[in-house]
Amino acid sequence: MSIRSLLACQFVSFLTLLAGGMRLSVGWAKKFCIFFAFSGRLLCLNLLLFLPLFFLQVSLFAQNNTDAKRGDTLTLINADFETGDMTGWKHWRTKFCSISTDAYSGKHALRVGPERAFGVQETKVKPNSLYRISAFVKTESGAEEIQLKISDYGGAAKSVSSALTEYSKVIIDFQTAFTADNLLISFIHPTGNGSGYADQVELTYLGEAPKPQIQEFIKIPQRTIKEDNGFSQLPDEKMDWFLNDKFGMFIHWGVYAAMPEGSEWVRHQEAWGQEYYQRRARDSNTGFTAAKFDAGEWAALAKKAGMKYMALTTRHHDGFALFNSKHPFSWSSTKDLGRDLIKEYTNAVRASGLRVGMYYSPMSWRYPGYYDVTGKDCKPNVWGYKTAAWHKADARDMKEEVYEQVTTLLKDYGKIDYMFWDGGWLSQTVNRPLELAFWDPGKYQNPNNAWPVSEKYITREDGTNKALGIMGLVRKYQPDLVVNERFSWVGDVHGEEGGSATSGDIRFEQYGEKCLSLQKGGWGYRPNGKVFSFDEVAVFLSNCVVRNINLLLNVAPDREGVIPQNQQDVLLQIGNWLSKVGNGVYATRGGPWQPLFGEYGFTFRDNKIYCHIYEGYREFKSGAFTTQSLGAKKVSKVVNLYDGKVLQWRKNKDKTITISRVDYSLNPATTILEITLLEPVYK
């Protein structure tokens, strides 16, 4: 292709996009470019025009969206998919999407699926504004669904779904936070052999958001304890420690720590076979040695960081167990290194006074049957496995190994306080009926299960002689164990994750925990991995506790068992901060007012209210802070927790108080003020 033709094509692309943003017709744009492409005299002019226009193209969409006026339909890249490719939807979260000719209007639409799939675009929006987003969606079968979801705008994620086989319009109205200028738009096909379709996405600016109204004390609802598959969630008295502790250390550590190409998903990312992966892991010079692993040092660091519990990966998706698994097909540290690393860990954590937590993944890439549990319907996978009848027996072997390993962990390692399940889905897709049928995750195993567990790996209930399922094993051996919901049971704790501050209202319906990797990019060790700063982590933790959820912060030790120094440094800074402001964090609950994302939130305990104030607070520069309505409650004292300084305050006519002379410079990311009342916050 000649330079002249190349420039013409690039210029066509620009003017086509410009047509969407400035209401030019695509046909006019093409005619204009033909003139440039075939006129040699104007080649130089083409060069001069294209470069500045190229940079204009890059910034055009963000500018249009932030300069919007009430009623404007804002510019999204390729919102009608008429480019015929995935332009604008190549976000890193997009997977298993393609362009289809089955459109609502025009020639093209987005196809999402089959199986679990995402089509995602990130765009700029105005802070403190009202918006409406809409799209036309449909499904292939009507037995599945397609979701439109929005997130990262400072409010709780919202979604709307449809299972109709004819295109129908779905709409979400939302308000961006005073400090938020991003929006993540996602089309999601949760599961199923079919696909969902989306077309004609529109984002409309509805105007500036109203000023926040003054809040009264919220009424805290009584928790509803749910029952699922034969067991109820733990009662409040057994959950109190979890809600009080607030902050835990998550540790992703396994043979993947020896693979500089990636982190804990490296085998999947590189599509490595088991033999190659295992050989790499066992290399005495570059493999996983755990030579400098000292669980006591890990526990000491967690305590210095202000953490109250820990959770170590006993086995990740690659199937390597850090404990003494007795299943004949298992791959473990006792076989490779002659060490039970989980025994060392549990002993050290328990001796330190911290609570013992574990992570366990039932899924395993070591078994082709994981992707084809019936032997009749192999799901997409990076290794190219195809449907084969023997996969059903292979999946049964995988299940038996899980039952042996879960039983071993629950029986042989003393009291465990917390279990983070991860990966109860099959074929890396969500299909709850199949998960229930396959794993028997509830109280009992189904005696007619198509994947029966051998008697050798069965534990039977006293009295009934029934074979116990996964939760049956949990309640038999660890009756007070707090578990999450990622093994096809409702869970005592709901998990959230992601590298952004938690948003939305206080979580009352379900006790929760956000997990976050301190290392940016991956949960397992990456050489020279960058980390979140102390200020960022302080905001993460504060945004969790004001919403009544914990923060489980992950560290990533190297192949020898050493936590990188840059991770340790941030943890020690957090510990120093918590040593001063911990009263506003530990043993508190979210409230008595709802938080406002990026500006402030609140915790309380007994007769004290703690105000968590962030740099985005709209009156930040004033050196003051105004609360919500205290009603008839009387204040005796206000203190800045960081330096213990008593602050001046005044009562306002609207029953709020304004606190003055707040030194936000002590820790601008998160300032915590303590208000002492003359009576309890709630009687």
PEKA-V847895 format. One record per backbone hydrogen bond with DSSP energy under -1.0 kcal/mol. CO is the residue of the C=O (numbers start at 0). NH is the residue of the N-H. If there is no record, write none. Layout:
# PEKA-V847895
{{CO;NH} {CO;NH}}
This chain:
# PEKA-V847895
{{1;5} {2;6} {3;7} {4;8} {5;9} {6;10} {7;11} {8;12} {9;13} {10;14} {11;15} {12;16} {13;17} {14;18} {15;19} {16;20} {17;21} {24;28} {25;29} {26;30} {27;31} {28;32} {29;33} {30;34} {31;35} {32;36} {33;37} {38;41} {39;42} {41;45} {42;46} {43;47} {44;48} {45;49} {46;50} {48;52} {49;53} {50;54} {51;55} {52;56} {53;57} {54;58} {55;59} {58;62} {59;63} {60;64} {61;65} {62;66} {68;71} {71;204} {75;78} {78;200} {80;83} {85;88} {90;93} {94;117} {95;112} {97;110} {99;108} {100;102} {108;99} {109;197} {110;97} {111;195} {116;188} {117;94} {118;186} {119;90} {120;184} {122;182} {127;208} {128;175} {129;205} {130;173} {131;203} {132;171} {133;201} {134;169} {135;198} {136;167} {137;196} {145;161} {146;187} {147;159} {148;185} {149;157} {150;183} {152;176} {157;149} {159;147} {161;145} {163;138} {167;136} {169;134} {171;132} {173;130} {176;127} {176;179} {180;124} {182;122} {183;150} {184;120} {185;148} {186;118} {187;146} {188;116} {191;114} {194;139} {195;111} {196;137} {197;109} {198;135} {201;133} {202;73} {203;131} {204;70} {206;129} {214;628} {225;232} {227;230} {228;442} {230;227} {234;237} {235;238} {235;239} {238;242} {239;243} {240;244} {241;245} {243;586} {244;246} {245;550} {246;307} {247;552} {248;310} {249;554} {250;312} {253;256} {254;257} {255;258} {258;261} {262;265} {264;268} {265;269} {266;271} {272;276} {273;277} {274;278} {275;279} {276;280} {277;281} {280;287} {282;286} {289;292} {293;297} {294;298} {295;299} {296;300} {297;301} {298;302} {299;303} {300;304} {301;306} {302;305} {307;354} {308;248} {310;250} {311;358} {313;321} {314;360} {315;318} {316;364} {320;332} {321;341} {322;324} {326;329} {330;320} {331;335} {332;336} {332;338} {338;340} {339;343} {340;344} {341;345} {342;346} {343;347} {344;348} {345;349} {346;350} {347;351} {348;353} {349;352} {354;309} {355;416} {355;417} {356;311} {357;419} {358;313} {359;421} {363;366} {366;369} {367;370} {368;371} {370;378} {371;374} {380;383} {387;390} {388;391} {389;393} {390;394} {391;395} {392;396} {393;397} {394;398} {395;399} {396;400} {397;401} {398;402} {399;403} {400;404} {401;405} {402;406} {403;407} {404;408} {405;409} {406;410} {407;411} {416;481} {417;357} {418;483} {419;359} {425;428} {430;434} {431;435} {432;436} {433;437} {434;438} {435;439} {439;469} {440;470} {441;471} {442;468} {445;448} {453;456} {454;457} {458;467} {460;464} {461;463} {465;460} {466;444} {468;472} {469;473} {470;474} {471;475} {472;476} {473;477} {477;480} {481;418} {482;491} {482;492} {485;423} {493;512} {495;514} {510;493} {511;549} {512;495} {513;551} {514;497} {515;553} {517;531} {525;528} {529;519} {532;536} {533;537} {534;538} {535;539} {536;540} {537;541} {538;542} {539;543} {540;544} {541;545} {543;546} {543;548} {544;547} {546;506} {549;513} {550;247} {551;515} {552;249} {553;517} {554;251} {557;560} {558;289} {559;291} {561;557} {563;567} {564;568} {565;569} {566;570} {567;571} {568;572} {569;573} {570;574} {571;575} {572;576} {573;577} {574;578} {576;579} {576;580} {577;581} {580;583} {581;584} {581;585} {584;587} {588;603} {591;217} {595;598} {595;599} {598;613} {599;595} {600;611} {601;590} {602;609} {603;588} {604;607} {605;680} {606;676} {607;604} {608;674} {609;602} {610;672} {611;600} {612;670} {613;616} {616;619} {618;621} {619;622} {622;661} {624;658} {629;632} {633;677} {636;675} {637;646} {638;673} {639;643} {644;639} {647;659} {649;657} {651;654} {654;629} {655;651} {656;626} {657;649} {658;624} {661;663} {662;665} {670;612} {671;640} {672;610} {673;638} {674;608} {675;635} {675;636}}
